Amino acid sequence: MISHAATRAVRANARVTARKDVDNRAQRQARVTTSRGKRTVETRANASEINAMNENFASQTPLEIMDAALEKFGDGLAIAFSGAEDVALIQYAALTGKPYRVFSLDTGRLNPETYELFDKVEKHFGIKIEYCFPEAQAVKDLVNEKGLFSFYEDGHKECCGVRKVKPLRAKLSTLTAWVTGQRKDQSPGTRNEVPACQVDPVFEGAKGGAGSLVKFNPLTDATSQEVWDFLRVMGTPVNELHEKGYVSIGCAPCTRPVLPGQQEREGRWWWEDASDKECGLHSGNLSAEAKAAQDAREATEEDLFKNSKVHALTRADIEKLKDEATHTETTIAVLYAPWCKFCQRMQGGYENAAENLSPKGIKFVKFRADRDEKEWSKENLSLESFPTVLLFPKGRSGYVKLGSERRDADSLQIFIESIVGKL
């Protein structure tokens, strides 16, 4: 069933194109040829204009927002295309019949399917995408110093800074406005505050200085279902990775399919905390309330793993366990943070495993490793992300770290038995 949003988009298209006294063939030709043209509108929106536009956009469709953006900024505006479902932005731009520009960031680490989509989009819409590349020397320095996969160890933001943010900054410095495919429902905490139009809070435009760049987010109030309904009815080319379970698509090493029921950006940088799943391109969209909540989240006193079979350790306790020359019993420990939703999800499995395996001589413990304990845990307990599960085998020293993200009761038992033998 097609959503109301898709229906509204088609109706809005009729309203926009009806203003042009041309037949269908001429409209199609216009969509192809005008995208190559030049139509610069010298303008710069101030705060009052932005507020007025947002008030108008509240009742308008993505197509009408795109039409207004192109009308106001012309050739000074470009659409950012990542190679995912944001291809809807290009479809909307084509439907306006106005000239439009599209740019993409080629990080050098994209999936083959994404490069194939770039080619399909260029041919389908009769456009040339403006490709942006990272500085070769910056990439060379990063890789030679830290290797090809350093982001798995120290976070993705440095690599994204080199491969995405810097090239984007350079591109945006030539524009007066840009269009993104951000939606409020994409990433809890980091995209809840995405207005349809805003003065870009992070980047500068061609005129330089704060407030010199306007950012449009026509899809902000759309859901994933509504975007896909629109793409299907329009026959728009899409990334083949979507058919393989990928929802949010970025660089190949940092993107994977999501499972049913998972939030769509959980497939990006999955080894990091949920609230950190931004590459830096849209970091300014955190509301003041969201920032305050993020700052305060580690102050929560609400605990996890409250089952009596799971024993809480202090730093002194777990340090003593770590330093034992020979462990006198097999202990499995979870390093956790109560606010981490991945820790919350594994609570049931960990407690079930404790109920089942404690009678067999396995001690289950927990150590809260956020706040003041986080840096110490990184240095001493191999903490990279929450949760981290460590096994201290009886009769041996040190610990073994669970390498999988499967943390249900059966998987935990397999992990223990693979190290200490059948229980």
ROTOR-291254 format. One line per field, with one value per residue (C-alpha): residue in one letter; residue number from 1; x, y, z. Coordinates in Angstrom, 1 decimal, padded with zeros to 4 digits, m for minus. Each point is the difference from the previous one (the first is absolute). Layout:
N
code: a	...
pos: NUM	...
px: X	...
py: Y	...
pz: Z	...
! end
This chain:
423
code: m	i	s	h	a	a	t	r	a	v	r	a	n	a	r	v	t	a	r	k	d	v	d	n	r	a	q	r	q	a	r	v	t	t	s	r	g	k	r	t	v	e	t	r	a	n	a	s	e	i	n	a	m	n	e	n	f	a	s	q	t	p	l	e	i	m	d	a	a	l	e	k	f	g	d	g	l	a	i	a	f	s	g	a	e	d	v	a	l	i	q	y	a	a	l	t	g	k	p	y	r	v	f	s	l	d	t	g	r	l	n	p	e	t	y	e	l	f	d	k	v	e	k	h	f	g	i	k	i	e	y	c	f	p	e	a	q	a	v	k	d	l	v	n	e	k	g	l	f	s	f	y	e	d	g	h	k	e	c	c	g	v	r	k	v	k	p	l	r	a	k	l	s	t	l	t	a	w	v	t	g	q	r	k	d	q	s	p	g	t	r	n	e	v	p	a	c	q	v	d	p	v	f	e	g	a	k	g	g	a	g	s	l	v	k	f	n	p	l	t	d	a	t	s	q	e	v	w	d	f	l	r	v	m	g	t	p	v	n	e	l	h	e	k	g	y	v	s	i	g	c	a	p	c	t	r	p	v	l	p	g	q	q	e	r	e	g	r	w	w	w	e	d	a	s	d	k	e	c	g	l	h	s	g	n	l	s	a	e	a	k	a	a	q	d	a	r	e	a	t	e	e	d	l	f	k	n	s	k	v	h	a	l	t	r	a	d	i	e	k	l	k	d	e	a	t	h	t	e	t	t	i	a	v	l	y	a	p	w	c	k	f	c	q	r	m	q	g	g	y	e	n	a	a	e	n	l	s	p	k	g	i	k	f	v	k	f	r	a	d	r	d	e	k	e	w	s	k	e	n	l	s	l	e	s	f	p	t	v	l	l	f	p	k	g	r	s	g	y	v	k	l	g	s	e	r	r	d	a	d	s	l	q	i	f	i	e	s	i	v	g	k	l
pos: 1	2	3	4	5	6	7	8	9	10	11	12	13	14	15	16	17	18	19	20	21	22	23	24	25	26	27	28	29	30	31	32	33	34	35	36	37	38	39	40	41	42	43	44	45	46	47	48	49	50	51	52	53	54	55	56	57	58	59	60	61	62	63	64	65	66	67	68	69	70	71	72	73	74	75	76	77	78	79	80	81	82	83	84	85	86	87	88	89	90	91	92	93	94	95	96	97	98	99	100	101	102	103	104	105	106	107	108	109	110	111	112	113	114	115	116	117	118	119	120	121	122	123	124	125	126	127	128	129	130	131	132	133	134	135	136	137	138	139	140	141	142	143	144	145	146	147	148	149	150	151	152	153	154	155	156	157	158	159	160	161	162	163	164	165	166	167	168	169	170	171	172	173	174	175	176	177	178	179	180	181	182	183	184	185	186	187	188	189	190	191	192	193	194	195	196	197	198	199	200	201	202	203	204	205	206	207	208	209	210	211	212	213	214	215	216	217	218	219	220	221	222	223	224	225	226	227	228	229	230	231	232	233	234	235	236	237	238	239	240	241	242	243	244	245	246	247	248	249	250	251	252	253	254	255	256	257	258	259	260	261	262	263	264	265	266	267	268	269	270	271	272	273	274	275	276	277	278	279	280	281	282	283	284	285	286	287	288	289	290	291	292	293	294	295	296	297	298	299	300	301	302	303	304	305	306	307	308	309	310	311	312	313	314	315	316	317	318	319	320	321	322	323	324	325	326	327	328	329	330	331	332	333	334	335	336	337	338	339	340	341	342	343	344	345	346	347	348	349	350	351	352	353	354	355	356	357	358	359	360	361	362	363	364	365	366	367	368	369	370	371	372	373	374	375	376	377	378	379	380	381	382	383	384	385	386	387	388	389	390	391	392	393	394	395	396	397	398	399	400	401	402	403	404	405	406	407	408	409	410	411	412	413	414	415	416	417	418	419	420	421	422	423
px: 000.0	001.3	000.3	m001.8	003.4	000.7	m003.5	000.5	003.4	m001.6	m002.8	002.6	001.8	m003.1	m000.3	003.6	000.1	m003.4	001.4	002.1	m001.9	001.8	m000.9	001.3	002.8	001.2	m000.1	002.2	002.5	000.1	000.8	003.0	001.4	m000.7	002.0	003.1	m000.8	001.1	m002.5	001.6	m002.2	002.1	m001.6	000.7	m002.7	000.0	m001.5	m003.4	m000.2	001.0	m002.7	m002.6	001.0	m000.2	m003.5	m001.0	001.7	m001.9	m003.0	001.9	001.2	003.7	m000.6	m001.3	002.9	002.5	m001.7	000.2	003.7	000.9	m002.0	001.7	003.6	000.3	003.4	001.4	m001.7	001.0	m001.4	002.1	m000.4	001.5	m001.1	m002.8	m003.8	000.9	m000.3	m003.5	001.4	001.2	m003.4	m001.8	002.4	m000.5	m003.8	000.2	001.3	002.6	003.8	001.7	003.4	001.0	003.2	001.3	002.9	002.2	001.9	001.9	m001.7	m003.5	m001.7	000.0	m003.8	000.2	002.3	m002.3	m002.9	001.9	000.2	m003.6	m001.2	002.1	m001.5	m003.6	m000.2	002.4	002.3	003.7	000.6	002.8	002.3	002.0	003.1	002.1	003.5	002.4	002.7	m002.4	m001.2	003.5	001.2	m003.0	000.4	003.8	m000.2	m003.0	m000.8	m003.1	m002.4	001.0	m003.6	m000.9	002.5	m000.3	m003.3	m001.1	000.2	003.6	m000.4	m003.3	001.7	002.6	m002.1	m003.4	m000.1	003.0	m001.0	m003.6	001.2	002.0	m003.0	m002.4	002.3	m000.9	m003.8	m002.6	m002.4	m000.1	m002.7	000.3	m002.1	000.0	m003.2	m001.0	m000.6	003.4	002.2	m001.4	001.8	001.9	m002.8	m003.0	000.5	000.1	m001.9	m001.1	002.2	002.8	003.1	002.6	001.3	003.3	001.2	000.7	m001.1	001.6	m000.4	001.8	m000.7	m002.8	m003.4	001.4	m001.5	m003.6	m000.9	m003.3	m001.3	m003.1	m000.5	000.2	m003.6	m000.1	000.3	002.1	m003.2	m001.2	003.3	m000.1	m003.6	001.0	003.1	m002.1	m002.8	002.5	002.2	003.1	003.3	001.1	003.1	m000.1	001.3	m003.5	m001.1	002.7	m001.2	002.0	m002.1	002.5	002.9	003.4	003.6	000.3	002.0	m002.4	m003.3	m001.9	m003.6	m002.3	m002.3	m003.8	m001.0	003.4	000.1	001.3	003.3	001.0	001.6	002.5	003.1	m001.7	002.9	m000.6	m002.6	m003.4	000.2	003.3	m001.2	000.7	003.0	000.3	m002.0	m003.1	001.3	m001.7	m003.5	000.1	m002.5	000.9	m002.2	001.7	003.4	m000.9	m001.4	003.1	002.2	m002.1	m000.6	003.1	m001.3	m002.9	m000.3	m002.3	001.9	m000.1	000.6	m001.8	m000.3	001.4	002.2	001.9	002.4	001.1	003.7	001.9	003.1	002.1	m001.8	000.4	003.5	000.8	m001.7	001.9	003.4	m000.5	002.9	m002.4	m003.8	m001.5	m003.4	m001.4	m001.5	m001.8	m000.3	m002.0	001.3	m003.1	m001.6	m003.7	m001.0	001.4	m002.9	002.3	000.7	m003.7	m000.8	002.5	m001.3	m002.5	002.5	002.7	m002.3	m001.4	003.5	000.9	m003.1	001.0	003.8	000.6	m001.0	002.7	002.8	000.0	000.0	m001.8	001.1	m000.6	002.1	m001.4	002.7	m001.2	000.5	003.3	000.7	m000.1	003.6	001.4	m002.1	001.3	003.6	m000.4	m003.0	000.0	m003.2	m000.8	m003.8	m002.9	m000.6	003.3	000.0	003.1	000.7	002.5	000.6	000.7	003.6	001.3	001.0	m001.4	m003.3	m001.6	m002.1	m003.3	000.6	m003.6	m003.0	m002.2	m000.6	m003.1	000.2	000.8	002.8	001.5	000.0	001.7	002.6	000.7	000.1	002.3	002.6	m000.5	m001.6	m003.5	m001.8
py: 000.0	003.4	002.5	003.3	001.7	m001.6	001.0	003.6	000.1	m001.1	002.6	002.7	m001.0	000.8	003.4	000.8	m001.2	001.3	003.5	m000.8	000.1	m002.9	m003.5	m003.2	m000.4	003.5	m000.4	m003.1	001.8	003.0	m002.2	m001.4	003.2	002.6	m002.0	000.8	003.7	002.9	002.0	002.0	001.9	002.4	m000.1	m000.7	m000.9	001.6	m001.5	001.6	m001.4	m003.5	000.1	001.1	m002.8	m002.6	001.2	m000.4	m003.3	m001.5	m000.5	m000.8	m003.1	m000.9	000.9	003.4	000.6	m001.0	002.2	003.0	m000.7	m000.1	003.1	002.0	m001.2	m001.3	m001.0	000.9	m003.0	m003.7	m003.3	m002.3	m003.6	m002.8	m002.9	m001.2	000.8	003.7	m000.5	001.1	003.6	m000.2	m001.4	003.0	002.4	m001.5	000.3	003.8	000.5	002.5	m000.3	m001.8	m001.2	m003.2	m000.9	m003.1	m000.8	m002.8	m001.1	m002.8	m002.6	m000.2	m003.2	m001.1	000.2	003.7	000.8	m001.8	002.1	003.2	m001.1	m001.0	003.3	002.0	m001.9	000.0	003.7	001.2	001.7	000.1	m000.5	002.3	m002.4	001.1	m001.9	000.1	001.5	m002.7	001.0	000.1	m003.6	m001.2	001.4	m001.5	m003.4	m000.2	001.0	m002.0	m002.5	m000.6	m000.8	002.2	001.1	m003.4	000.8	003.8	001.0	001.0	003.8	000.5	m002.0	001.6	003.4	m000.7	m001.9	001.8	003.1	001.9	m000.6	001.0	003.1	000.9	m000.6	002.0	002.9	000.5	000.0	002.2	m002.9	m003.8	m002.7	m003.2	m003.1	000.2	m001.3	000.3	m003.7	m001.1	000.2	000.5	002.9	001.4	000.7	000.8	003.7	000.3	003.0	000.1	003.1	001.4	002.1	m002.7	m000.2	m001.7	001.0	003.3	000.9	002.0	003.4	m001.3	000.4	m001.4	000.0	000.1	m003.4	m001.1	m003.7	m001.5	m003.4	m000.6	m003.6	001.0	m001.0	m003.0	m003.5	m002.7	m001.7	003.3	000.5	m003.5	000.3	003.1	m001.7	m003.0	001.9	002.1	m002.9	001.7	m002.0	m001.1	m001.6	m003.8	m000.2	000.8	m003.4	m001.6	001.5	003.2	003.0	002.9	m000.3	001.5	m001.3	m003.8	m000.7	002.0	m001.2	m003.3	m001.2	000.5	m002.6	000.3	002.4	001.8	003.7	000.7	001.7	m002.9	m001.4	002.9	m000.1	m002.7	m000.4	003.5	001.5	000.7	003.7	000.3	m001.2	003.2	000.4	003.8	001.1	000.8	000.4	003.3	m001.4	m001.0	002.1	001.7	m002.5	m002.9	001.3	000.4	m003.5	m001.4	001.8	m001.3	m003.5	m001.4	001.5	m002.5	m002.1	m002.6	m003.3	m003.1	m003.7	000.0	m003.8	m001.3	m002.4	003.0	001.6	003.6	000.7	003.2	001.1	m001.6	m003.3	m000.3	001.3	m002.8	m002.5	001.2	m000.2	m003.5	m002.3	m002.9	000.3	m002.2	m000.1	000.9	003.4	001.8	003.8	002.6	003.5	002.1	003.4	000.1	002.6	m002.1	m001.6	m002.9	m000.8	000.2	m002.4	m002.7	000.3	m002.9	m002.3	000.7	m000.6	m003.2	m001.3	000.9	m002.0	m003.0	m000.1	001.3	m003.5	m001.4	002.0	003.1	003.3	002.9	003.6	003.5	003.1	003.4	001.4	003.4	003.4	000.1	m003.7	000.3	001.0	m002.5	m002.7	000.8	m000.2	m003.1	m002.0	000.4	002.1	001.3	000.2	m000.9	m002.8	m001.8	m003.6	m001.5	m003.6	m000.7	m003.8	m002.2	m001.2	002.7	003.7	003.0	000.0	m000.9	002.7	m001.0	000.9	m000.4	002.2	m003.0	000.3	m002.2	m002.7	m002.8	002.0	000.8	m003.6	m000.9	002.6	m001.3	m003.6	000.8	001.2	m002.2	m003.1	m001.5	000.9
pz: 000.0	m000.9	002.9	000.2	m000.3	m003.4	m001.2	001.2	m001.8	m003.3	000.4	000.9	m003.2	m001.9	001.6	m000.8	m003.6	m000.8	000.2	m003.1	m003.3	m001.6	m001.0	001.7	m002.5	000.4	003.8	m000.3	m002.2	002.4	002.9	m001.9	m001.5	002.6	002.6	m002.1	m000.2	002.2	001.9	002.9	002.4	002.0	003.4	003.6	002.5	003.4	003.2	m000.5	m003.6	001.3	002.7	m002.6	m002.4	002.8	000.8	m003.6	m000.3	002.9	m002.3	m003.2	m001.6	m000.7	m003.7	000.9	002.4	m002.7	m002.5	002.3	000.8	m003.7	m000.7	002.7	m000.4	m003.5	m001.1	003.4	001.5	m000.4	001.1	002.1	m001.2	002.0	m002.2	002.3	000.1	m000.1	m003.8	000.7	000.2	m003.6	m001.1	001.7	m001.6	m003.4	000.5	000.5	m003.5	001.4	m000.5	002.8	001.0	001.8	001.8	001.7	002.3	m001.3	003.1	m001.8	002.2	m001.5	m001.0	m003.7	000.1	001.0	m002.9	m002.3	001.3	m000.8	m003.6	m000.2	001.5	m002.5	m002.9	001.4	000.6	m002.7	002.5	000.9	003.7	001.4	001.9	003.0	001.1	003.2	m000.1	m001.1	002.5	002.9	m000.8	m000.5	003.3	001.9	m001.5	000.3	003.6	001.2	m002.7	m002.1	002.8	002.9	000.5	001.6	002.8	000.6	m001.6	m003.4	000.3	m000.9	m003.2	m000.9	000.7	m002.7	m002.5	000.3	002.2	m001.5	m003.7	000.9	001.7	m003.1	m002.3	002.2	000.1	m003.7	000.6	001.6	000.8	000.0	000.3	002.1	000.5	003.8	001.7	003.7	000.3	m001.1	003.1	003.6	001.8	m003.0	m002.6	002.2	m000.7	m003.8	m001.4	m003.6	m000.4	002.1	000.0	000.0	003.6	m001.0	m003.4	m001.9	m003.5	m002.8	001.7	003.1	003.7	002.2	m001.6	m003.6	m000.9	000.0	000.4	m001.2	001.2	m002.0	001.3	003.7	000.8	m002.3	001.2	m001.7	m001.2	m001.6	m001.8	m001.3	m001.2	m002.0	m001.5	m001.0	m001.7	m001.9	m001.1	001.3	m000.1	003.5	001.5	m000.3	003.5	001.3	m001.3	002.1	003.3	000.0	001.0	000.8	m002.4	000.4	m000.5	m000.4	003.1	002.2	m001.4	000.5	m000.3	002.9	001.5	000.2	002.7	000.1	m000.4	m003.5	000.9	002.2	m003.1	000.1	002.3	002.0	002.4	001.4	002.3	m001.7	000.6	m001.8	m003.4	m001.9	m002.2	000.7	m003.1	002.1	003.5	000.5	000.1	003.7	001.9	003.2	001.8	m001.7	000.8	003.6	000.1	m001.6	002.5	002.8	m001.1	001.8	003.3	000.1	003.1	m001.6	m000.1	m002.2	000.6	003.4	000.2	003.3	m002.0	m001.5	002.4	m000.2	000.1	001.0	m001.9	002.8	m000.4	m003.8	000.2	002.4	m002.2	m003.1	001.9	001.4	m001.0	m000.2	000.2	002.7	m001.8	m003.4	000.0	m002.9	000.3	m001.9	m000.3	m000.4	000.2	001.1	m002.6	m002.9	m001.9	m001.1	003.6	000.8	m002.8	001.3	003.6	m000.4	m001.7	002.5	003.0	m001.6	m000.5	003.6	001.2	m002.1	000.4	003.5	001.4	m002.3	001.6	m002.2	001.8	m001.7	000.9	m001.3	000.0	m000.8	m002.3	m001.0	001.7	001.9	m000.7	m003.8	m000.7	002.5	m001.5	m003.5	001.2	002.2	m001.2	m003.8	000.1	m003.5	000.2	002.2	000.9	000.2	001.3	001.5	001.1	002.8	m000.3	003.0	000.2	m002.3	000.2	m001.8	m002.0	m003.3	m001.7	m001.7	m003.7	m001.2	000.5	000.8	003.7	000.6	002.6	m002.5	m001.6	003.4	000.9	m003.3	000.7	003.5	m001.1	m002.9	002.5	003.1	m001.5	000.4	003.1
! end
